[in-house]
Amino acid sequence: MTAFGIPDLSPSLEKDLLEGLGKVEDLLRTHIKGKYPLVEESSRHLVAAGGKRLRPLLTLIAAQYGDPTRYEVIQAAVAAELTHLATLYHDDVMDDALLRRGVESANSRWGNTVAILTGDYLFAKCSALLAILGPEAVRLQAQTFERLVIGQIMETQGPDADQDPLEHYLQVVADKTGSLIATSARYGALFSGASNEITETVTKFGETIGIAFQLADDVIDISSESKDSGKTPGTDLREGVPTLVTLRVMASSDPKDRELQELLRGPIASETLVAEVLVALRSHSALEESQEQLLKVAGEARLALRPLPICDATAALFSLCDAVIDRSH
């Protein structure tokens, strides 16, 4: 396994990606600097906390289909990560989160107002990069940001009375998670000068693998026995957040599920109850059905890669599909 969690990367590609991510980190840290100390401190908070850097990584892999040495690729990768980080500041305020990436959340440390404004500051810094990259980057960011906002509103509002909750949820996932990952891949192809066909292909792949990542998180939240996965099991249960697994339980017409369904209607405050619900969900058919759906979506991501040429970058994207599946088992 490589440093990126993607198995079987070619040594030369791994070297290029490590160098690229080093440049991304350098620009990320310098670009958020500002004149006001508190803003710089609060915006540096999550940057310093690290993270998977999945979005910049996809930008760099997709850039392999063109000229990956163009500095615009690095700028675009940073723009994608800044967008992601800004949404995390806002998400934590909405969720009253205490921790983010293993450190105290910005809203816990500085309060909701500073956290919200820090997110806005990062969006502003992102816009400055996009202005350098040109109108196409600005347009793409606007479309992506629209989907991010609509996805969050849809999640907050919930499904309409006549809407299938599972279909509603999958659309939320596509908008909230898939859209930015798709844009991250598109940035790489676009600013490396790759062909239109490759640009469209990696964009479609990005959205599909982004959905798969979220569905894998849903499965991990139930199936993981410890914090080894990087996530405390039952987090979504404690917060009352609907997921692929719990929505499948809620859709059940089996009378045996009524007690469990009642518990899943809202946040579960009792740690004893969380443990009991986890045990029940791990033996429920909904978990296996969710794993099967994850496999299906990951398979769709693999199919989306078929138009790409045989090369190290394509092999890396196929391996990424495998990594998504492996992390959920």
Backbone torsions as a table, in degrees:
resi	resn	phi	psi	omega
1	MET	NA	136.2	-178.7
2	THR	-85.6	178.3	179.1
3	ALA	-63.9	-18.8	-176.5
4	PHE	-95.5	-1.3	-176.9
5	GLY	78.9	11.8	177.6
6	ILE	-106.6	118.6	-177.3
7	PRO	-72.1	152.0	168.3
8	ASP	61.2	34.2	173.3
9	LEU	-69.3	143.3	175.1
10	SER	-68.4	143.2	-177.9
11	PRO	-55.6	-39.0	-178.4
12	SER	-68.2	-40.7	178.0
13	LEU	-67.3	-41.6	178.8
14	GLU	-59.5	-41.4	178.1
15	LYS	-62.1	-46.3	179.7
16	ASP	-62.0	-41.0	-179.1
17	LEU	-68.3	-39.0	177.5
18	LEU	-62.6	-43.0	177.7
19	GLU	-64.5	-42.0	179.7
20	GLY	-63.9	-44.2	179.5
21	LEU	-67.0	-30.3	174.6
22	GLY	-62.6	-42.3	177.0
23	LYS	-66.6	-37.1	177.0
24	VAL	-61.7	-45.8	-179.7
25	GLU	-62.4	-41.9	-179.8
26	ASP	-61.5	-47.8	-179.1
27	LEU	-68.1	-38.1	179.3
28	LEU	-58.0	-44.9	-177.1
29	ARG	-73.1	-36.6	-178.8
30	THR	-79.5	-33.5	-174.4
31	HIS	-70.7	-26.5	-178.1
32	ILE	-85.3	-2.3	179.7
33	LYS	-64.7	143.8	-179.8
34	GLY	-143.1	-178.0	-176.5
35	LYS	-85.4	-19.5	-174.2
36	TYR	-103.8	118.7	-172.0
37	PRO	-55.7	-42.1	-176.8
38	LEU	-64.9	-41.8	179.9
39	VAL	-63.7	-42.1	179.6
40	GLU	-65.5	-41.2	179.8
41	GLU	-65.2	-45.4	-177.0
42	SER	-70.4	-35.2	-179.9
43	SER	-75.6	-29.2	177.9
44	ARG	-73.6	-18.7	-172.4
45	HIS	-55.4	-53.9	-178.4
46	LEU	-81.4	-27.1	175.8
47	VAL	-61.1	-45.3	-178.9
48	ALA	-69.2	-24.4	-179.1
49	ALA	-70.8	-14.1	176.3
50	GLY	87.4	-134.4	-175.2
51	GLY	121.9	174.6	-175.3
52	LYS	-72.9	-22.3	-175.8
53	ARG	53.5	38.8	-178.9
54	LEU	-60.3	-42.2	-174.7
55	ARG	-66.7	-49.8	174.6
56	PRO	-61.4	-35.6	179.0
57	LEU	-60.9	-43.8	178.0
58	LEU	-65.0	-37.2	176.8
59	THR	-59.5	-44.8	-177.8
60	LEU	-69.0	-38.1	178.2
61	ILE	-66.6	-44.8	-179.1
62	ALA	-64.4	-28.2	179.9
63	ALA	-69.7	-15.2	179.5
64	GLN	-65.1	-17.7	-179.7
65	TYR	-82.3	-4.6	175.4
66	GLY	-130.3	-131.4	176.4
67	ASP	-104.8	98.8	-174.3
68	PRO	-71.8	-7.4	-177.9
69	THR	-86.0	-6.9	178.3
70	ARG	-62.6	133.2	-176.9
71	TYR	-68.1	-23.1	177.1
72	GLU	-59.6	-29.9	178.3
73	VAL	-63.4	-43.8	178.9
74	ILE	-64.5	-43.8	179.3
75	GLN	-61.9	-40.9	179.5
76	ALA	-67.2	-39.4	178.7
77	ALA	-62.8	-39.4	178.2
78	VAL	-67.9	-39.4	178.0
79	ALA	-60.3	-41.3	178.7
80	ALA	-63.9	-42.8	-178.9
81	GLU	-70.5	-37.9	177.4
82	LEU	-62.3	-39.7	177.1
83	THR	-61.4	-46.5	179.4
84	HIS	-60.5	-47.4	-178.7
85	LEU	-62.0	-41.4	180.0
86	ALA	-60.9	-40.5	179.4
87	THR	-66.8	-30.3	179.2
88	LEU	-65.8	-40.3	177.7
89	TYR	-59.8	-44.3	-179.3
90	HIS	-70.0	-41.2	179.1
91	ASP	-59.0	-42.5	-176.8
92	ASP	-64.8	-33.4	176.2
93	VAL	-66.9	-46.3	-178.9
94	MET	-64.8	-32.1	-176.9
95	ASP	-94.4	-1.7	-174.1
96	ASP	53.1	40.4	-176.9
97	ALA	-70.2	141.6	178.1
98	LEU	-94.6	-30.9	-177.4
99	LEU	-127.9	152.3	173.3
100	ARG	-148.9	123.6	-179.9
101	ARG	55.1	36.8	174.7
102	GLY	80.8	1.7	177.7
103	VAL	-122.7	166.4	178.6
104	GLU	-59.7	132.8	179.8
105	SER	-67.4	156.5	-178.7
106	ALA	-62.0	-37.8	-179.9
107	ASN	-67.8	-32.1	176.5
108	SER	-70.8	-36.5	-174.9
109	ARG	-81.7	-43.8	-173.8
110	TRP	-116.7	-7.1	-178.3
111	GLY	98.1	162.8	-175.5
112	ASN	-62.8	-40.6	-176.3
113	THR	-61.5	-48.1	-179.4
114	VAL	-65.1	-39.4	179.8
115	ALA	-62.7	-45.3	179.2
116	ILE	-62.5	-46.1	-178.1
117	LEU	-68.0	-30.6	175.3
118	THR	-65.7	-41.8	174.8
119	GLY	-59.3	-43.5	178.3
120	ASP	-62.8	-39.4	178.6
121	TYR	-60.8	-42.8	179.3
122	LEU	-66.4	-37.4	174.7
123	PHE	-61.8	-38.7	178.8
124	ALA	-65.1	-43.4	178.7
125	LYS	-64.9	-35.4	176.3
126	CYS	-64.1	-43.7	-179.9
127	SER	-60.4	-35.0	178.9
128	ALA	-63.9	-40.0	176.6
129	LEU	-66.3	-43.5	-178.4
130	LEU	-63.8	-33.5	178.0
131	ALA	-63.5	-35.1	177.4
132	ILE	-68.4	-38.7	-176.1
133	LEU	-74.0	-22.4	173.5
134	GLY	112.7	173.5	-174.0
135	PRO	-57.6	-37.5	-178.6
136	GLU	-63.8	-39.7	177.9
137	ALA	-66.3	-41.5	179.3
138	VAL	-63.3	-44.3	179.6
139	ARG	-63.1	-43.8	-179.5
140	LEU	-64.0	-41.0	178.2
141	GLN	-64.0	-40.2	-179.6
142	ALA	-62.9	-43.5	178.8
143	GLN	-64.4	-41.0	-179.8
144	THR	-66.8	-44.2	-178.6
145	PHE	-63.7	-37.6	176.4
146	GLU	-59.2	-44.8	179.7
147	ARG	-66.3	-38.9	178.3
148	LEU	-59.8	-44.5	-178.9
149	VAL	-68.1	-45.9	179.9
150	ILE	-61.8	-41.5	177.9
151	GLY	-59.6	-41.4	179.5
152	GLN	-68.0	-40.6	178.4
153	ILE	-64.3	-43.5	178.5
154	MET	-59.9	-41.8	179.5
155	GLU	-64.7	-41.8	-179.5
156	THR	-65.9	-42.7	-177.7
157	GLN	-73.7	-36.2	-176.1
158	GLY	84.3	170.9	-177.7
159	PRO	-70.6	152.6	172.9
160	ASP	-68.4	164.9	-176.6
161	ALA	-59.9	-33.4	-177.2
162	ASP	-98.3	11.9	-176.2
163	GLN	-103.2	141.0	176.1
164	ASP	-69.2	118.6	-177.7
165	PRO	-57.5	-34.0	-179.1
166	LEU	-70.6	-41.6	176.7
167	GLU	-63.4	-41.2	177.7
168	HIS	-59.6	-45.7	-178.3
169	TYR	-62.8	-43.8	-179.3
170	LEU	-64.5	-32.8	175.4
171	GLN	-69.6	-39.1	175.7
172	VAL	-59.6	-45.4	179.9
173	VAL	-62.3	-42.9	178.6
174	ALA	-59.8	-42.5	-178.1
175	ASP	-76.1	-46.1	-173.8
176	LYS	-76.2	-33.8	-175.6
177	THR	-114.6	-50.7	-175.4
178	GLY	-62.0	-37.1	-172.6
179	SER	-63.1	-45.7	-177.2
180	LEU	-73.2	-34.2	177.1
181	ILE	-68.0	-37.9	174.9
182	ALA	-61.8	-44.8	179.7
183	THR	-64.2	-37.5	179.2
184	SER	-60.7	-44.9	177.9
185	ALA	-66.3	-41.0	-179.0
186	ARG	-62.8	-40.3	177.5
187	TYR	-54.9	-45.7	-176.8
188	GLY	-61.2	-46.6	179.7
189	ALA	-67.2	-43.4	-175.4
190	LEU	-62.5	-48.8	-172.7
191	PHE	-89.0	-2.9	170.8
192	SER	-93.3	-8.7	179.8
193	GLY	84.9	23.0	177.9
194	ALA	-67.8	163.9	-178.1
195	SER	-67.7	162.3	178.3
196	ASN	-61.1	-40.0	-179.2
197	GLU	-61.9	-44.3	179.1
198	ILE	-66.5	-40.5	179.3
199	THR	-59.2	-46.0	179.3
200	GLU	-67.1	-36.7	-178.5
201	THR	-66.1	-47.6	-178.3
202	VAL	-70.2	-27.3	176.4
203	THR	-65.9	-47.3	177.9
204	LYS	-61.7	-43.2	177.4
205	PHE	-60.3	-45.1	-177.1
206	GLY	-57.8	-44.1	179.7
207	GLU	-64.8	-42.9	-177.1
208	THR	-68.3	-43.1	179.9
209	ILE	-70.4	-28.2	175.8
210	GLY	-64.6	-42.4	176.3
211	ILE	-63.1	-42.8	179.9
212	ALA	-60.7	-39.6	178.7
213	PHE	-59.4	-44.5	-179.3
214	GLN	-67.4	-41.1	178.7
215	LEU	-64.7	-35.6	175.8
216	ALA	-63.6	-41.1	176.8
217	ASP	-60.4	-39.8	178.8
218	ASP	-60.3	-44.3	-180.0
219	VAL	-67.0	-44.7	-178.9
220	ILE	-60.3	-37.4	-178.4
221	ASP	-60.1	-26.7	179.1
222	ILE	-98.7	-45.1	-168.8
223	SER	-82.7	-25.5	-176.9
224	SER	-67.1	135.1	-177.8
225	GLU	-88.5	-13.6	-176.0
226	SER	-151.9	-173.1	178.0
227	LYS	-82.9	6.4	-177.8
228	ASP	-57.7	-29.4	-178.7
229	SER	-75.0	-7.3	-175.8
230	GLY	91.1	2.0	-179.2
231	LYS	-137.7	135.1	178.1
232	THR	-71.8	123.3	-179.6
233	PRO	-56.1	139.3	177.3
234	GLY	84.0	9.6	-179.6
235	THR	-57.6	-45.5	-178.6
236	ASP	-66.9	-32.4	177.4
237	LEU	-65.1	-43.7	-179.8
238	ARG	-62.4	-34.7	-176.9
239	GLU	-90.5	-6.8	-178.9
240	GLY	70.0	27.8	-178.2
241	VAL	-88.0	122.8	177.0
242	PRO	-65.0	139.7	177.3
243	THR	-133.8	175.4	-179.3
244	LEU	-55.6	-43.3	-176.9
245	VAL	-68.1	-49.7	-175.9
246	THR	-69.2	-32.8	177.3
247	LEU	-66.3	-34.5	176.9
248	ARG	-67.4	-36.2	176.0
249	VAL	-66.0	-43.5	-178.4
250	MET	-64.0	-25.6	-179.7
251	ALA	-82.6	-8.0	-177.5
252	SER	-69.3	141.5	175.8
253	SER	-103.8	7.4	179.7
254	ASP	-73.2	123.0	179.7
255	PRO	-56.3	-26.7	-180.0
256	LYS	-64.8	-19.2	-176.5
257	ASP	-92.0	-2.4	-173.1
258	ARG	-62.1	-42.0	-179.7
259	GLU	-64.8	-43.2	178.6
260	LEU	-64.7	-40.3	178.4
261	GLN	-61.3	-39.6	179.5
262	GLU	-62.8	-40.7	178.7
263	LEU	-66.2	-32.8	-175.2
264	LEU	-82.9	-1.3	-177.3
265	ARG	-73.2	-12.7	-179.2
266	GLY	-158.3	-178.3	178.3
267	PRO	-58.9	146.0	177.9
268	ILE	-109.3	107.6	-174.1
269	ALA	-80.8	-33.1	-175.4
270	SER	-77.7	125.0	178.1
271	GLU	-64.8	-31.5	177.3
272	THR	-64.1	-43.8	179.2
273	LEU	-67.6	-38.3	177.5
274	VAL	-58.1	-45.6	179.7
275	ALA	-62.0	-41.6	-180.0
276	GLU	-66.2	-42.0	-179.9
277	VAL	-66.6	-38.5	177.2
278	LEU	-60.2	-43.2	178.3
279	VAL	-61.4	-43.9	-179.5
280	ALA	-64.6	-41.2	-177.8
281	LEU	-71.0	-33.0	-179.1
282	ARG	-67.8	-23.0	178.6
283	SER	-103.6	3.8	-177.3
284	HIS	-87.8	147.3	179.8
285	SER	-62.8	-21.8	-179.5
286	ALA	-61.3	-33.1	179.9
287	LEU	-68.5	-45.6	178.9
288	GLU	-64.4	-39.9	178.4
289	GLU	-64.2	-36.8	178.5
290	SER	-68.6	-39.3	176.9
291	GLN	-63.4	-38.3	178.2
292	GLU	-66.3	-39.0	178.5
293	GLN	-66.6	-38.6	175.8
294	LEU	-59.7	-45.3	178.2
295	LEU	-59.5	-39.1	179.9
296	LYS	-64.3	-45.4	-179.1
297	VAL	-67.5	-41.6	177.1
298	ALA	-62.3	-36.1	175.7
299	GLY	-64.1	-38.4	177.3
300	GLU	-65.0	-36.4	177.2
301	ALA	-64.5	-41.0	177.8
302	ARG	-63.1	-42.5	179.1
303	LEU	-62.6	-35.0	-179.1
304	ALA	-63.3	-21.1	-176.8
305	LEU	-83.4	-8.0	-171.6
306	ARG	-57.6	-34.8	-179.8
307	PRO	-71.5	-11.5	-174.5
308	LEU	-76.4	151.0	177.8
309	PRO	-69.2	156.3	176.5
310	ILE	-75.8	115.3	-179.6
311	CYS	-163.3	176.6	-177.6
312	ASP	-62.9	-36.4	-179.2
313	ALA	-66.2	-42.9	178.8
314	THR	-64.7	-41.4	177.0
315	ALA	-60.4	-37.7	179.2
316	ALA	-65.3	-39.5	179.7
317	LEU	-68.7	-37.9	174.2
318	PHE	-63.1	-42.4	179.4
319	SER	-65.0	-31.0	177.2
320	LEU	-63.4	-38.3	176.1
321	CYS	-60.3	-43.2	178.8
322	ASP	-64.2	-39.1	-179.1
323	ALA	-63.9	-37.2	178.4
324	VAL	-62.3	-42.9	179.9
325	ILE	-68.1	-44.3	-176.2
326	ASP	-62.3	-37.0	-176.2
327	ARG	-71.1	-13.3	-179.3
328	SER	-95.3	0.3	-179.5
329	HIS	-109.2	NA	NA
